[in-house]
Amino acid sequence: MSTPPGVFITLEGGEGAGKSTAAQRLSALLRAAGHEVLATREPGGTPGAEAIRALLLNSDTELTPMAQTMLHFAARADHVARIIRPALARGAVVICDRYSDSTMAYQAYGMGVEIPAITALTRLIDLTPDITFILEVPDDVSKSRLKSRGAASDRYERLAPEIMARITQGFHAIATAEPARCLLLDGTQPPEALAARMRAIIQERTGR
């Protein structure tokens, strides 16, 4: 019997949108259904990419938007080659907390890096998600969730409100441009309901 094709699912959204919790709940549902699931994140997923993550999130280290972009793609190249592609080749379902849409939304729409530059780097990686869930929450919910974490804010959690507004617009533009791949979902609904909705969409679209 041939190995069924893997499925690549990404979760996107602004700060405090609930991506990490949703990814955990969705992974559990898929595992309960008998699927091999790789739950991972960006930046990160490999030792090298996690080291880059630490640099990127450290707000004490100043980095230009283009420098941030290049670091994100360096981490992504290692992550995709070492972790994601092998899992997909095994037929696994890969659930990734952030991917290239975040770089486009944050660094291009939010910080002004030219869109063609990020598009070119995305093509070099050459791996497009099968389904992307973009979670949306109001500003007050985002702020409340970030505050409840009780940890020091990282580089992106400290972005000015006007930048975050442009990032939100960026995610909307991405979803509008690729409706066959991207779905906007309400991130304020209970985690169980959100995960169940995503699980139903995956099953409907991929049969997994």
Salt bridges, closest charged atoms under 4 A:
GLU15 OE2 - ARG98 NH2 3.36
GLU36 OE2 - ARG90 NH2 2.65
GLU42 OE1 - ARG76 NE 2.57
GLU42 OE2 - HIS79 ND1 2.94
GLU50 OE1 - ARG41 NH2 2.78
ASP78 OD1 - ARG82 NE 2.53
ASP101 OD2 - ARG181 NH1 2.74
GLU136 OE2 - HIS172 NE2 2.28
GLU157 OE2 - ARG149 NH1 2.78
GLU178 OE2 - ARG181 NH2 2.96
GLU192 OE2 - ARG25 NH1 2.90
